[in-house]
Amino acid sequence: MAESDPLLRGARGGPASFPSGRGVLAGAGAKAGWDLCFDQAVVFIEDAIQYRSINHRMDARSMWLYRWYYSDTCQWILSFVIFLILSLAFIETPSSFTSTSDVRYRMAPWNPPCGLTEGIEMLCLLVFVADLSMKTYLVGWAQFWRNPWLLAYLLVLAVSLTDWTVSLSLVCQEPLRIRRLFRPFFLLQNSSMMKKTLKCIRWSLPEMASVVLLLALHLCVFTMLGMLLFTGEKDDRQDRERLTYFRNLPEALTSLLVLLTTANNPDVMVPAYSKNRAYAIFFIIFTLIGSLFLMNLLTAIIYNQFRGYLMKSLQASLFRKRLGARAAYEVLSTTAEGGGHAQGVGVKPQDLLQVLQKVQVDGTYKQVIMERVRSYSGSLLSADEFQKVFNELDKRVTKEHPPRPQYQSPFLQSAQFLFGHHYFDYLGNSIVLANLMSICVFLVIDADVLPDNRDDFVLGILNCVFILYYLAEMLLKVFALGLWGYLSYPSNMFDGLLTIILLVLEISTLAVYRFPHPGWKPEMQGLLSLWDMLRLMNMLIVFRFLRIVPSMKLMAVVASTILDLIKNMRAFGGILVVVYYVFAIIGINLFRGVIVIPPGNGSLAPANGSAACGSYEQLEYWANNFDDFAAALVTLWNVMVVNNWQVFLDAFRRYSGPWSKIYFVLWWLVSSVIWVNLFLALILENFLHKWDRRGHLQPLSGELEASYEMGAVELLFRDILEEPTEEELVEKLKRHPHVQLCR
């Protein structure tokens, strides 16, 4: 590339010059060069909006491929392929296509013929090969060799294709499929936020390790004290403590590790405590130090360290956004002339408006940004003003509700005011509460009555009356607000949908079982009995009670926090999916088939009382195993909750060996200790962010509601991130591998 090329230029396979301002354009190629500048600006702005890196090729063909690759259609296809290849674990041998995972009742599962899932998998792998090829082409070879994620992508694909070839050569009879462990990588590499989260976890591990080591020391010290304390040489009760929980070093260590999670409290201390009260001091001190101090200290450290690293990562995302906007400014900037001399450099509003027409962004945001640009009239936009235009993306955009209908009659105007007032919502909430209380009363009264013996006359009448009120409330609100005004409120849409469903169910019930009357217990007709119809309606009424949430400010804060987590914390859910997937595959390879039916006892019901109380067999945990992928996921979930997880430790130790404890302890560390604490940290941060702004919440569902919440994790912490300086942005642009800033 020649250093004399002006402003920003891109190259592909050799020098190519792309002027960046009309003041430097001349000749027949002027229009083509300016069109290219527009296209570059479009791509840069889209990169800024999506927090993407701008280090990719910027010639015309590459930009077309780049925009096509990041189009909704292409990304949906790629997401579907990732979902498909992950879902193969449910179909592949061992298949999860059985009604139960209980080894006592499970029938032989259907297993796909060799080549079926392998063919689907090969199609998915070919899509990933095309995806890697596209990414490599767009960023260039130089960037490819410096990108660890792309190199890992290449390695995973090479291993997967090799293992796939081995599977077919062995007619799908290979004992281990290594590629199944690498499938979650395809999910990881497709999400920039998941990559950031994983990097933050990796950075936080040293601080976490210090507390984990302290926990290990705490366990070892008390394990040795326990084995010395509970020798059981003279007393039978004390000997029971030793034989049950402190028989040897591994058993004692396991017992206290489980006690650290309080899952076996107070069982672990009962034998010794029954003999002497003083023995309780040992277990209380261990629990105080371990569970109440060290575990909570670990939570605090994870919250503090992970939050700090997350801020660092989100700061880099903000820098990407500002860098993309600054790059768009550079390619659009032009020189204003007056009196034959240059008067300044900036972007013409009409040029930016033309670019924004092509940018793929939410229509409401685009309209707000374009209105902001039009406010600058004919003056050039400076770099600072150009950046501020895109600050509109960081704001909560509210949708204006349609105007209410205009009525001429004073009576109708009064009725409109009455039924459009928020006090009418209060009345509706009171009616829903009364409906819910009536259902609770009948549930208590009929708790011990079989459905066939119940008289549903009174409950049927009440449901009919309440549903008629819900219908009247909906129609009156439509009268007061207008149809489109009514539908512009999410709470009204929620109410209206449930009201229509309840009305349809009520009409169906009356059509099939006639009107309620004393002794209303007709025979079942159609698909659902009368009790099933009433039960379904009552469940919907209970669900409709959620309409009160927006009316209570504190409850609205909690509810909005939960909704934000669901919408914006997909990256952390994705990390959990990856961890579950990997541990489930490992568990299947380690423990598949180890849980078997005891010989000579088909029912597995120990009539002779031989099964120990609280054991895997006595609790009938037979459905918790690793015989297929779905069963493995449920088993891992039950262990993550840590309630009775000592039962799993003991059962798999007996059925497969003492080394199985390593697997379950690692799973406990990764899921319950690390991931759950990370999720708790994010809930705290999100809630505190909402709580600090609780004064801006709309307290009533009938008032103006925001239609757009913060749409990304970056925006949740936007207020505490630092803006990059202009010098940092310009310096970064000068080092761009495919464009060059020369002024």
ZAMARGU-4260 file (C-alpha; in steps of 0.2 Angstrom, whole numbers, plus 5000, padded with zeros to 4 digits):
<rodrens>
0) 5000/5000/5000 | 5006/5017/4996 | 5007/5029/5010 | 5001/5043/4999 | 4983/5035/4998
5) 4972/5047/5007 | 4962/5045/5023 | 4955/5027/5025 | 4958/5014/5012 | 4956/4995/5011
10) 4966/4982/5002 | 4963/4964/4996 | 4976/4955/4988 | 4986/4971/4983 | 4985/4990/4984
15) 4968/4998/4982 | 4964/5016/4986 | 4947/5021/4993 | 4945/5040/4995 | 4936/5045/5011
20) 4929/5062/5007 | 4922/5072/4993 | 4935/5085/4994 | 4948/5072/4987 | 4937/5064/4974
25) 4939/5068/4956 | 4936/5060/4939 | 4925/5046/4933 | 4929/5035/4948 | 4923/5048/4961
30) 4905/5042/4962 | 4911/5024/4964 | 4924/5029/4977 | 4911/5038/4987 | 4898/5024/4986
35) 4912/5013/4993 | 4914/5025/5007 | 4896/5024/5011 | 4896/5005/5011 | 4911/5005/5023
40) 4902/5017/5034 | 4887/5006/5035 | 4898/4991/5040 | 4907/5001/5053 | 4891/5007/5061
45) 4884/4990/5061 | 4900/4984/5069 | 4898/4997/5082 | 4880/4993/5086 | 4884/4975/5088
50) 4900/4978/5098 | 4910/4968/5084 | 4928/4970/5080 | 4932/4981/5064 | 4947/4971/5060
55) 4941/4963/5044 | 4942/4966/5025 | 4934/4982/5019 | 4934/4980/5000 | 4917/4979/4991
60) 4916/4960/4989 | 4922/4956/5007 | 4909/4969/5014 | 4895/4961/5005 | 4900/4944/5011
65) 4903/4951/5029 | 4885/4958/5029 | 4878/4942/5022 | 4887/4932/5035 | 4880/4943/5049
70) 4863/4944/5042 | 4848/4937/5053 | 4845/4923/5041 | 4863/4917/5041 | 4865/4918/5059
75) 4849/4909/5062 | 4855/4895/5051 | 4871/4894/5060 | 4862/4894/5077 | 4850/4880/5071
80) 4865/4870/5066 | 4873/4872/5083 | 4857/4867/5091 | 4855/4852/5080 | 4873/4845/5083
85) 4870/4847/5102 | 4854/4838/5101 | 4861/4823/5093 | 4866/4817/5111 | 4848/4813/5114
90) 4847/4802/5099 | 4864/4794/5098 | 4867/4777/5107 | 4863/4777/5121 | 4847/4784/5115
95) 4835/4794/5127 | 4820/4788/5118 | 4812/4779/5133 | 4797/4785/5144 | 4808/4783/5160
100) 4826/4781/5165 | 4822/4770/5180 | 4832/4754/5178 | 4817/4744/5185 | 4805/4749/5172
105) 4815/4755/5157 | 4812/4746/5141 | 4825/4743/5128 | 4828/4761/5119 | 4827/4763/5101
110) 4844/4766/5094 | 4847/4774/5077 | 4855/4764/5063 | 4873/4767/5060 | 4875/4782/5048
115) 4859/4791/5052 | 4866/4803/5066 | 4883/4802/5058 | 4876/4809/5042 | 4867/4823/5051
120) 4883/4827/5060 | 4893/4827/5044 | 4881/4840/5037 | 4884/4851/5053 | 4902/4849/5052
125) 4903/4855/5034 | 4893/4870/5039 | 4906/4873/5053 | 4920/4871/5040 | 4911/4884/5029
130) 4909/4895/5044 | 4928/4894/5048 | 4933/4897/5030 | 4922/4913/5029 | 4929/4920/5046
135) 4946/4916/5040 | 4944/4925/5023 | 4936/4940/5031 | 4949/4943/5044 | 4964/4938/5034
140) 4977/4925/5037 | 4988/4937/5048 | 4973/4939/5060 | 4969/4921/5059 | 4985/4915/5066
145) 4984/4928/5080 | 4966/4923/5085 | 4966/4908/5098 | 4948/4905/5095 | 4949/4903/5077
150) 4965/4891/5079 | 4955/4881/5092 | 4940/4881/5080 | 4952/4873/5067 | 4959/4860/5079
155) 4941/4855/5085 | 4935/4853/5067 | 4950/4842/5063 | 4948/4831/5078 | 4929/4829/5075
160) 4931/4825/5057 | 4945/4812/5061 | 4934/4804/5075 | 4919/4804/5063 | 4930/4794/5050
165) 4935/4782/5064 | 4917/4779/5069 | 4911/4774/5051 | 4927/4763/5049 | 4922/4754/5065
170) 4903/4753/5060 | 4898/4764/5074 | 4905/4752/5087 | 4919/4762/5094 | 4919/4763/5113
175) 4922/4781/5114 | 4917/4796/5103 | 4929/4810/5108 | 4921/4822/5096 | 4905/4823/5108
180) 4916/4831/5121 | 4920/4845/5109 | 4903/4849/5102 | 4899/4863/5115 | 4914/4872/5108
185) 4903/4877/5093 | 4891/4885/5105 | 4905/4895/5114 | 4914/4901/5098 | 4898/4908/5091
190) 4895/4920/5106 | 4906/4934/5110 | 4898/4937/5127 | 4901/4919/5131 | 4919/4921/5126
195) 4921/4936/5138 | 4912/4927/5152 | 4924/4912/5150 | 4939/4924/5150 | 4933/4932/5166
200) 4931/4916/5174 | 4948/4911/5169 | 4955/4927/5176 | 4946/4925/5192 | 4952/4907/5195
205) 4968/4912/5205 | 4958/4921/5218 | 4945/4908/5219 | 4959/4895/5221 | 4965/4903/5236
210) 4949/4901/5246 | 4947/4883/5239 | 4964/4879/5246 | 4959/4886/5262 | 4943/4876/5262
215) 4953/4860/5258 | 4965/4864/5273 | 4949/4867/5284 | 4943/4850/5278 | 4959/4841/5281
220) 4962/4848/5298 | 4944/4843/5304 | 4945/4826/5296 | 4961/4822/5306 | 4953/4829/5322
225) 4937/4819/5319 | 4946/4803/5316 | 4956/4805/5332 | 4940/4811/5341 | 4929/4797/5336
230) 4940/4781/5339 | 4925/4771/5346 | 4936/4759/5356 | 4925/4758/5372 | 4907/4763/5368
235) 4895/4756/5355 | 4886/4773/5351 | 4903/4782/5348 | 4908/4767/5338 | 4893/4769/5327
240) 4899/4787/5323 | 4916/4780/5317 | 4909/4765/5307 | 4896/4776/5298 | 4905/4792/5295
245) 4924/4791/5300 | 4929/4773/5296 | 4944/4778/5286 | 4952/4794/5279 | 4942/4795/5262
250) 4925/4791/5271 | 4929/4805/5284 | 4934/4817/5271 | 4918/4814/5261 | 4907/4815/5277
255) 4914/4832/5281 | 4914/4838/5263 | 4895/4834/5262 | 4893/4843/5279 | 4901/4858/5271
260) 4885/4859/5260 | 4874/4855/5275 | 4866/4841/5265 | 4869/4828/5279 | 4866/4839/5294
265) 4862/4834/5307 | 4863/4815/5302 | 4882/4815/5303 | 4883/4821/5321 | 4868/4811/5328
270) 4877/4795/5334 | 4890/4805/5343 | 4878/4818/5350 | 4866/4805/5357 | 4881/4799/5368
275) 4887/4816/5373 | 4882/4834/5370 | 4899/4840/5369 | 4902/4831/5353 | 4890/4844/5345
280) 4904/4857/5347 | 4915/4849/5334 | 4902/4849/5321 | 4895/4866/5325 | 4913/4874/5324
285) 4916/4865/5308 | 4900/4872/5300 | 4902/4889/5306 | 4920/4891/5299 | 4916/4881/5283
290) 4899/4885/5278 | 4895/4901/5286 | 4912/4910/5284 | 4923/4902/5271 | 4909/4898/5258
295) 4902/4915/5260 | 4919/4923/5259 | 4921/4913/5242 | 4905/4921/5236 | 4911/4938/5240
300) 4928/4935/5232 | 4919/4928/5216 | 4908/4943/5216 | 4921/4956/5218 | 4934/4948/5206
305) 4923/4943/5193 | 4914/4959/5193 | 4931/4968/5191 | 4936/4957/5176 | 4918/4958/5168
310) 4920/4977/5169 | 4937/4976/5160 | 4929/4965/5147 | 4914/4977/5145 | 4926/4991/5144
315) 4934/4983/5129 | 4917/4981/5121 | 4913/4999/5123 | 4930/5003/5115 | 4924/4993/5100
320) 4908/5002/5099 | 4917/5019/5099 | 4930/5013/5087 | 4917/5007/5074 | 4908/5024/5075
325) 4925/5034/5074 | 4930/5023/5059 | 4913/5027/5051 | 4916/5046/5054 | 4933/5045/5046
330) 4926/5037/5029 | 4912/5050/5029 | 4921/5065/5034 | 4923/5079/5021 | 4931/5096/5020
335) 4920/5112/5021 | 4927/5126/5010 | 4923/5145/5011 | 4931/5159/5002 | 4943/5147/4994
340) 4950/5140/5010 | 4946/5125/5020 | 4934/5129/5035 | 4933/5113/5044 | 4932/5094/5043
345) 4916/5084/5047 | 4902/5073/5041 | 4887/5081/5031 | 4870/5076/5040 | 4863/5071/5023
350) 4877/5059/5020 | 4875/5051/5037 | 4856/5050/5034 | 4859/5041/5018 | 4871/5029/5027
355) 4858/5026/5041 | 4845/5020/5028 | 4856/5005/5024 | 4860/5001/5042 | 4852/4986/5050
360) 4845/4991/5067 | 4829/4992/5076 | 4817/5003/5067 | 4813/5013/5083 | 4831/5017/5087
365) 4834/5021/5068 | 4820/5034/5069 | 4827/5042/5085 | 4845/5043/5078 | 4839/5050/5061
370) 4829/5063/5070 | 4844/5068/5080 | 4855/5069/5064 | 4842/5081/5056 | 4843/5092/5071
375) 4860/5098/5065 | 4853/5106/5049 | 4866/5109/5036 | 4882/5111/5048 | 4895/5097/5048
380) 4895/5085/5062 | 4912/5085/5072 | 4919/5069/5078 | 4912/5072/5095 | 4894/5076/5089
385) 4895/5060/5077 | 4899/5049/5093 | 4885/5057/5103 | 4872/5053/5089 | 4875/5035/5092
390) 4873/5037/5111 | 4854/5036/5108 | 4857/5017/5107 | 4861/5017/5125 | 4845/5025/5130
395) 4829/5017/5135 | 4817/5020/5121 | 4798/5022/5125 | 4784/5019/5113 | 4770/5032/5113
400) 4753/5024/5115 | 4740/5028/5102 | 4728/5043/5107 | 4712/5038/5115 | 4696/5039/5106
405) 4687/5055/5106 | 4669/5055/5112 | 4656/5069/5110 | 4644/5063/5124 | 4648/5070/5141
410) 4642/5053/5148 | 4654/5043/5137 | 4668/5055/5142 | 4665/5052/5160 | 4664/5033/5157
415) 4680/5034/5147 | 4689/5043/5161 | 4682/5031/5174 | 4687/5015/5165 | 4704/5022/5159
420) 4709/5027/5177 | 4722/5017/5186 | 4709/5015/5200 | 4700/5003/5188 | 4716/4993/5188
425) 4715/4992/5207 | 4698/4986/5206 | 4702/4972/5194 | 4717/4967/5205 | 4705/4965/5220
430) 4693/4955/5210 | 4707/4943/5204 | 4713/4942/5222 | 4695/4937/5228 | 4694/4924/5214
435) 4711/4917/5219 | 4705/4916/5238 | 4689/4907/5233 | 4699/4894/5223 | 4711/4892/5239
440) 4695/4889/5250 | 4688/4875/5239 | 4706/4867/5237 | 4706/4866/5256 | 4688/4860/5258
445) 4690/4847/5245 | 4707/4841/5249 | 4702/4824/5254 | 4688/4822/5242 | 4690/4812/5226
450) 4687/4821/5210 | 4672/4809/5206 | 4664/4813/5222 | 4666/4832/5222 | 4651/4844/5219
455) 4657/4858/5208 | 4641/4868/5208 | 4647/4883/5219 | 4665/4883/5211 | 4657/4883/5194
460) 4645/4897/5197 | 4659/4908/5204 | 4671/4904/5190 | 4657/4909/5178 | 4654/4926/5187
465) 4672/4930/5188 | 4676/4926/5170 | 4661/4937/5165 | 4669/4951/5175 | 4686/4949/5166
470) 4677/4950/5149 | 4668/4966/5155 | 4684/4973/5161 | 4693/4970/5145 | 4678/4977/5134
475) 4677/4993/5145 | 4696/4995/5144 | 4695/4994/5125 | 4681/5007/5125 | 4691/5019/5136
480) 4708/5016/5127 | 4703/5011/5110 | 4708/4994/5103 | 4726/4999/5098 | 4728/5009/5114
485) 4723/4993/5124 | 4735/4982/5114 | 4749/4994/5116 | 4751/4989/5135 | 4759/4972/5138
490) 4749/4970/5154 | 4733/4972/5144 | 4738/4960/5131 | 4742/4947/5145 | 4725/4950/5153
495) 4716/4950/5136 | 4724/4934/5130 | 4720/4924/5146 | 4702/4932/5147 | 4699/4925/5129
500) 4706/4908/5134 | 4696/4907/5150 | 4680/4913/5140 | 4683/4899/5127 | 4685/4886/5141
505) 4669/4892/5150 | 4659/4891/5134 | 4666/4874/5130 | 4662/4868/5148 | 4644/4875/5147
510) 4641/4867/5130 | 4647/4850/5135 | 4642/4849/5153 | 4627/4861/5154 | 4624/4875/5167
515) 4630/4872/5185 | 4617/4865/5197 | 4617/4856/5214 | 4625/4839/5212 | 4634/4844/5196
520) 4644/4828/5193 | 4641/4823/5175 | 4650/4809/5167 | 4665/4812/5157 | 4662/4818/5139
525) 4675/4822/5126 | 4694/4824/5130 | 4692/4832/5147 | 4681/4828/5162 | 4672/4842/5171
530) 4685/4842/5185 | 4699/4843/5172 | 4690/4858/5163 | 4688/4867/5180 | 4706/4863/5185
535) 4713/4870/5169 | 4702/4886/5171 | 4708/4888/5189 | 4726/4886/5184 | 4724/4900/5171
540) 4716/4911/5184 | 4730/4908/5196 | 4742/4913/5182 | 4732/4929/5178 | 4735/4934/5196
545) 4753/4939/5190 | 4745/4955/5183 | 4747/4963/5201 | 4766/4963/5199 | 4768/4979/5189
550) 4757/4988/5202 | 4769/4985/5216 | 4785/4995/5215 | 4796/4983/5225 | 4789/4968/5217
555) 4791/4976/5200 | 4810/4979/5203 | 4812/4960/5207 | 4801/4955/5192 | 4811/4966/5180
560) 4827/4960/5187 | 4822/4942/5183 | 4816/4947/5166 | 4832/4956/5162 | 4842/4940/5168
565) 4832/4930/5156 | 4834/4942/5141 | 4852/4947/5144 | 4861/4934/5153 | 4860/4921/5139
570) 4879/4920/5139 | 4879/4913/5157 | 4866/4901/5153 | 4876/4896/5138 | 4891/4893/5150
575) 4880/4882/5161 | 4874/4872/5145 | 4892/4869/5140 | 4897/4863/5157 | 4882/4852/5159
580) 4885/4844/5141 | 4903/4840/5145 | 4900/4833/5162 | 4885/4823/5155 | 4896/4815/5141
585) 4910/4811/5153 | 4897/4804/5165 | 4890/4792/5152 | 4907/4786/5147 | 4912/4783/5165
590) 4896/4776/5173 | 4884/4770/5159 | 4877/4753/5165 | 4885/4753/5182 | 4868/4754/5191
595) 4860/4737/5188 | 4845/4727/5195 | 4850/4717/5210 | 4849/4698/5205 | 4834/4689/5212
600) 4824/4705/5216 | 4815/4711/5200 | 4804/4724/5210 | 4819/4730/5219 | 4809/4733/5234
605) 4819/4727/5249 | 4806/4718/5258 | 4819/4710/5270 | 4824/4728/5276 | 4842/4724/5270
610) 4844/4742/5262 | 4851/4754/5273 | 4840/4769/5278 | 4843/4784/5267 | 4853/4774/5254
615) 4851/4775/5235 | 4841/4758/5235 | 4830/4763/5250 | 4826/4780/5243 | 4822/4772/5226
620) 4834/4784/5216 | 4835/4771/5202 | 4830/4784/5189 | 4846/4794/5193 | 4859/4787/5183
625) 4870/4790/5168 | 4863/4777/5156 | 4858/4790/5143 | 4861/4809/5140 | 4844/4815/5147
630) 4846/4804/5163 | 4863/4811/5165 | 4857/4829/5164 | 4844/4826/5177 | 4857/4817/5189
635) 4869/4831/5187 | 4855/4844/5191 | 4851/4834/5207 | 4869/4834/5212 | 4871/4852/5209
640) 4856/4856/5221 | 4866/4846/5234 | 4851/4840/5243 | 4855/4822/5247 | 4870/4822/5236
645) 4879/4811/5248 | 4867/4797/5242 | 4875/4798/5225 | 4892/4798/5231 | 4889/4783/5241
650) 4880/4773/5228 | 4892/4776/5214 | 4906/4772/5225 | 4899/4755/5229 | 4893/4752/5211
655) 4909/4758/5201 | 4923/4762/5214 | 4929/4775/5226 | 4937/4785/5211 | 4919/4790/5206
660) 4920/4803/5220 | 4932/4814/5211 | 4920/4816/5197 | 4905/4822/5208 | 4916/4833/5219
665) 4923/4841/5203 | 4905/4844/5197 | 4900/4851/5214 | 4915/4863/5213 | 4911/4869/5195
670) 4892/4870/5196 | 4887/4874/5214 | 4903/4883/5220 | 4908/4893/5204 | 4894/4894/5193
675) 4880/4897/5206 | 4891/4910/5214 | 4894/4919/5198 | 4875/4919/5194 | 4872/4926/5211
680) 4885/4940/5208 | 4876/4945/5192 | 4859/4944/5201 | 4865/4956/5214 | 4873/4968/5201
685) 4857/4968/5191 | 4846/4971/5206 | 4857/4985/5213 | 4857/4993/5196 | 4838/4992/5196
690) 4836/4997/5214 | 4846/5013/5211 | 4834/5018/5198 | 4818/5013/5206 | 4812/5030/5206
695) 4811/5030/5187 | 4800/5014/5187 | 4782/5016/5181 | 4772/5010/5196 | 4756/5006/5187
700) 4752/4995/5173 | 4740/5008/5166 | 4754/5021/5164 | 4767/5023/5151 | 4778/5008/5150
705) 4795/5006/5142 | 4795/4995/5127 | 4813/4993/5126 | 4823/4988/5141 | 4842/4987/5141
710) 4846/4975/5127 | 4863/4969/5131 | 4874/4966/5146 | 4885/4980/5141 | 4871/4992/5144
715) 4868/4986/5162 | 4885/4993/5167 | 4885/5007/5155 | 4885/5021/5168 | 4902/5015/5176
720) 4912/5012/5160 | 4924/5025/5155 | 4924/5033/5138 | 4940/5030/5127 | 4949/5046/5122
725) 4951/5052/5104 | 4969/5048/5104 | 4966/5030/5109 | 4953/5028/5095 | 4964/5036/5081
730) 4980/5026/5087 | 4970/5010/5085 | 4963/5015/5068 | 4980/5018/5062 | 4985/5000/5066
735) 4970/4993/5057 | 4976/4978/5046 | 4965/4982/5031 | 4962/5001/5031 | 4974/5015/5034
740) 4971/5032/5042 | 4983/5045/5034 | 4977/5062/5040
</rodrens>
